[in-house]
């Protein structure tokens, strides 16, 4: 029994609503990607070099990335040779198995937030403008509040005009505490915000930061100062640094991930707008290229459309009709 057959059985025991979210959210990628793979099986009667060349093109178009695709096809060729595969139906199972292994890669990955059970949990959000960072913070704040946590938002993106005001509006709408200030040093905003969060007996603090990549040195220094303030105020490192990326930007998103990884210790990714792209292969590509797990994926505008990432739901959502 292949991984995908086992996966079908595993999915039966999962939350139906979440499985459905993946099903709906990956429609564009599935329609584009899987349909092309099916046509490949019809077009070629044997698995030869031309078959592999066309498969490479399909995978690259799905945003799996050139390097990841080349490595994947090399593994596939070895398995076809070693297992003497000549059936496209069996090859489909092998393709699904190997795609899943790209993400898992022998590691135990979790989408769960690393909460501090003994005090205040600090979560830093980074990402360039326009990726949905502020909205993602609001959605997670709402989720955490519903889980019974006392949430505090800190608006430390003092660079983008209106960023602090926007987050404040979200805080008012959600009924959670907020601290932020425009036109001042972000580290001092975080210092004051953490003081107020402690006074409010908050459980978790979500901190918005500036995401300009034009000047990496300034951003690095800024984030270093913010991190130092958090260590000074809490006596521990930041619990999570989440990088927000717009999935529809494809390989540009991977470039952003690499840049931010150089600047700070990113612990997880939030991929927004995954429902709006036919290039959902970025989920696998980004993990392969930067080695950071995806923690949440966004499949729409509503709060319930941002859900914890699950590789099993993702692979099933892509290939359920195959």
C-alpha distance (Angstrom), angle and dihedral (degrees) to the residues before:
residue distance angle dihedral
X1 . . .
X2 3.82 . .
X3 3.79 126.1 .
X4 3.79 91.4 -100.7
X5 3.82 92.6 54.2
X6 3.79 89.0 50.8
X7 3.79 88.7 46.1
X8 3.79 91.9 57.1
X9 3.79 89.1 57.4
X10 3.82 92.7 46.0
X11 3.82 91.8 51.3
X12 3.81 90.7 58.2
X13 3.80 88.9 68.0
X14 3.80 95.8 48.3
X15 3.82 130.7 95.1
X16 3.81 104.9 -76.2
X17 3.82 93.5 -148.0
X18 3.81 92.1 54.7
X19 3.82 92.3 45.8
X20 3.80 87.6 51.0
X21 3.82 91.0 51.6
X22 3.80 90.3 56.3
X23 3.79 90.4 45.0
X24 3.82 92.8 53.3
X25 3.80 96.3 36.5
X26 3.78 94.8 53.1
X27 3.82 95.1 46.8
X28 3.83 95.0 108.7
X29 3.80 93.7 48.5
X30 3.80 92.7 43.2
X31 3.81 94.0 48.8
X32 3.78 92.5 49.2
X33 3.80 101.1 35.3
X34 3.82 104.8 36.3
X35 3.80 94.1 40.2
X36 3.78 89.9 55.9
X37 3.80 90.9 48.4
X38 3.80 90.2 51.4
X39 3.81 91.1 51.0
X40 3.78 87.8 51.5
X41 3.81 89.7 58.9
X42 3.79 90.8 50.8
X43 3.81 95.1 44.5
X44 3.81 97.3 51.3
X45 3.79 124.8 53.5
X46 3.80 92.0 -172.1
X47 3.79 135.5 35.2
X48 3.80 103.1 -114.1
X49 3.81 140.4 141.3
X50 3.81 92.9 -76.2
X51 3.79 89.4 52.4
X52 3.82 90.8 52.4
X53 3.82 92.5 46.6
X54 3.80 91.7 54.4
X55 3.81 91.2 44.2
X56 3.81 88.9 54.2
X57 3.81 90.6 53.2
X58 3.81 92.0 50.6
X59 3.82 92.6 49.7
X60 3.81 92.9 47.4
X61 3.82 90.7 48.8
X62 3.82 88.3 53.2
X63 3.83 86.8 57.3
X64 3.76 96.9 -109.5
X65 3.80 86.2 138.3
X66 3.80 129.6 -120.7
X67 3.82 98.6 -94.4
X68 3.81 94.3 43.4
X69 3.81 90.1 47.2
X70 3.82 94.0 50.4
X71 3.81 91.9 49.2
X72 3.79 90.7 45.9
X73 3.82 93.9 50.9
X74 3.82 90.9 47.1
X75 3.83 89.7 54.9
X76 3.79 90.0 46.5
X77 3.82 91.8 51.6
X78 3.81 90.5 51.5
X79 3.80 92.2 50.8
X80 3.80 92.5 46.4
X81 3.80 89.4 51.1
X82 3.82 97.6 42.1
X83 3.82 95.3 42.3
X84 3.81 93.4 37.0
X85 3.80 92.3 -128.6
X86 3.80 115.0 -173.2
X87 3.81 100.2 152.6
X88 3.81 118.5 91.3
X89 3.82 90.2 -153.9
X90 3.79 90.5 59.3
X91 3.79 91.2 41.2
X92 3.83 88.7 57.5
X93 3.81 89.4 59.8
X94 3.81 90.1 49.4
X95 3.84 91.7 49.4
X96 3.82 91.1 52.9
X97 3.83 91.5 45.6
X98 3.80 92.7 51.3
X99 3.82 94.5 44.8
X100 3.79 90.0 53.9
X101 3.81 90.8 48.2
X102 3.83 89.9 55.1
X103 3.80 88.8 67.1
X104 3.80 100.5 34.6
X105 3.81 95.8 40.1
X106 3.80 93.5 171.7
X107 3.80 92.7 -56.7
X108 3.78 130.4 123.1
X109 3.81 101.9 -128.2
X110 3.77 125.7 -172.5
X111 3.78 131.0 -168.4
X112 3.80 90.5 -161.3
X113 3.79 120.9 117.9
X114 3.79 113.7 -111.7
X115 3.81 98.7 -121.9
X116 3.80 122.1 -167.6
X117 3.81 103.4 -125.5
X118 3.79 93.1 -167.1
X119 3.78 101.6 52.4
X120 3.77 146.5 -30.9
X121 3.81 116.6 -1.9
X122 3.80 114.0 -144.1
X123 3.80 121.2 -156.7
X124 3.79 120.3 -175.8
X125 3.82 119.7 -159.4
X126 3.80 121.2 -154.1
X127 3.80 132.3 174.6
X128 3.79 141.6 117.1
X129 3.80 122.1 -81.7
X130 3.79 118.1 -79.2
X131 3.81 99.0 27.6
X132 3.81 95.0 105.9
X133 3.81 97.9 -100.2
X134 3.82 97.7 145.8
X135 3.80 92.4 44.7
X136 3.80 90.3 48.8
X137 3.81 90.3 52.6
X138 3.80 89.9 51.1
X139 3.81 92.9 48.8
X140 3.79 92.7 50.3
X141 3.81 91.2 45.0
X142 3.80 89.4 54.4
X143 3.81 92.0 48.5
X144 3.79 92.4 49.0
X145 3.79 92.3 47.8
X146 3.81 89.9 52.8
X147 3.81 88.0 51.8
X148 3.80 87.8 59.6
X149 3.80 99.1 -101.3
X150 3.79 122.8 139.1
X151 3.80 102.8 -125.0
X152 3.81 128.4 -158.7
X153 3.83 124.0 -171.1
X154 3.80 123.9 -152.6
X155 3.81 119.4 -163.9
X156 3.81 104.6 -152.4
X157 3.81 97.4 152.1
X158 3.78 92.8 108.0
X159 3.80 92.2 158.4
X160 3.82 103.2 66.7
X161 3.80 113.3 69.1
X162 3.79 110.9 -116.1
X163 3.83 95.7 10.0
X164 3.82 94.3 116.1
X165 3.81 92.3 45.2
X166 3.80 91.7 48.7
X167 3.81 92.8 52.7
X168 3.81 90.5 45.6
X169 3.80 89.4 54.6
X170 3.79 90.1 52.1
X171 3.81 90.8 49.5
X172 3.82 90.6 52.8
X173 3.80 91.2 47.6
X174 3.81 92.4 49.6
X175 3.79 95.4 41.2
X176 3.81 96.1 -122.2
X177 3.81 130.8 131.0
X178 3.79 120.7 -94.4
X179 3.78 141.4 -171.4
X180 3.79 126.7 -177.7
X181 3.79 143.6 138.3
X182 3.79 134.9 -161.6
X183 3.82 126.1 -135.1
X184 3.79 97.7 17.4
X185 3.80 141.0 100.1
X186 3.85 109.5 -66.9
X187 3.82 92.3 -143.4
X188 3.82 91.2 57.1
X189 3.82 89.4 49.2
X190 3.80 90.0 53.0
X191 3.83 90.9 46.8
X192 3.81 92.2 53.0
X193 3.79 91.7 40.7
X194 3.80 93.1 53.4
X195 3.81 90.0 48.3
X196 3.80 90.0 54.4
X197 3.82 91.9 43.1
X198 3.81 89.9 55.8
X199 3.79 90.7 47.8
X200 3.81 88.7 52.1
X201 3.85 90.7 49.0
X202 3.80 90.2 -124.0
X203 3.81 120.0 -176.8
X204 3.78 97.9 -154.8
X205 3.81 135.4 18.6
X206 3.80 121.7 -156.1
X207 3.81 111.4 -159.8
X208 3.80 123.4 -161.0
X209 3.82 116.0 -153.9
X210 3.79 137.3 -175.6
X211 3.79 115.5 -88.5
X212 3.77 106.0 -161.2
X213 3.79 111.6 142.1
X214 3.79 96.5 -180.0
X215 3.78 90.1 93.9
X216 3.79 109.2 31.3
X217 3.79 94.5 177.5
X218 3.82 93.5 58.1
X219 3.79 92.2 44.8
X220 3.80 91.6 48.2
X221 3.81 91.5 51.7
X222 3.79 90.6 46.4
X223 3.81 93.4 51.5
X224 3.82 91.1 44.3
X225 3.81 89.6 55.4
X226 3.81 91.0 47.7
X227 3.81 91.0 49.5
X228 3.81 91.4 48.6
X229 3.81 90.6 51.4
X230 3.81 90.9 51.3
X231 3.82 91.5 50.0
X232 3.80 90.6 48.2
X233 3.81 93.9 48.7
X234 3.83 99.0 40.1
X235 3.80 103.1 27.2
X236 3.82 90.6 -127.3
X237 3.78 142.0 74.5
X238 3.81 121.3 -89.7
X239 3.80 106.8 -75.1
X240 3.81 95.2 -141.9
X241 3.79 136.1 6.3
X242 3.80 107.5 -165.8
X243 3.79 121.2 -165.8
X244 3.81 114.5 -152.3
X245 3.81 115.9 -148.8
X246 3.79 131.4 178.7
X247 3.83 103.6 -125.5
X248 3.80 91.8 -152.9
X249 3.83 91.4 65.8
X250 3.80 89.0 71.1
X251 3.79 116.6 -173.3
X252 3.81 90.2 8.5
X253 3.80 86.3 65.1
X254 3.79 89.6 55.5
X255 3.82 89.6 51.7
X256 3.82 88.3 52.9
X257 3.80 90.7 50.2
X258 3.81 91.5 51.7
X259 3.81 91.4 48.3
X260 3.80 94.7 49.4
X261 3.80 91.0 45.4
X262 3.81 87.5 59.2
X263 3.81 90.6 50.3
X264 3.81 102.8 44.0
X265 3.80 143.5 0.4
X266 3.81 101.6 -87.7
X267 3.82 110.7 -164.6
X268 3.80 100.0 -178.5
X269 3.79 146.5 2.2
X270 3.79 133.5 -125.7
X271 3.80 112.0 -156.9
X272 3.80 111.0 -160.1
X273 3.83 129.4 -167.2
X274 3.81 93.7 22.7
X275 3.80 89.0 147.2
X276 3.81 91.1 59.1
X277 3.79 97.4 59.9
X278 3.79 136.3 69.5
X279 3.80 88.1 -153.8
X280 3.80 100.0 79.8
X281 3.80 90.3 145.2
X282 3.81 86.4 90.2
X283 3.82 87.3 86.5
X284 3.81 90.1 67.5
X285 3.79 95.5 34.7
X286 3.79 95.4 52.5
X287 3.80 93.0 50.2
X288 3.80 91.2 47.6
X289 3.83 93.5 47.5
X290 3.80 102.7 41.9
X291 3.81 103.8 19.2
X292 3.81 94.6 -131.8
X293 3.81 120.3 130.3
X294 3.79 121.9 -122.1
X295 3.82 107.3 -118.9
X296 3.82 101.2 179.7
X297 3.80 137.5 12.9
X298 3.80 127.4 -158.0
X299 3.79 119.6 -140.0
X300 3.81 99.4 171.9
X301 3.79 148.0 -22.1
X302 3.81 100.3 -71.9
X303 3.78 123.0 91.8
X304 3.81 91.6 -117.0
X305 3.82 88.9 54.7
X306 3.81 90.7 74.1
X307 3.77 107.8 77.5
X308 3.81 138.2 167.1
X309 3.78 111.6 -87.9
X310 3.79 116.7 -107.2
X311 3.82 118.7 -177.1
X312 3.81 91.8 -156.3
X313 3.81 92.8 53.6
X314 3.80 89.6 44.8
X315 3.81 96.1 52.1
X316 3.80 91.4 43.0
X317 3.82 90.5 48.7
X318 3.79 89.9 53.7
X319 3.79 98.8 45.5
X320 3.82 106.2 25.1
X321 3.81 91.9 113.3
X322 3.78 96.0 43.4
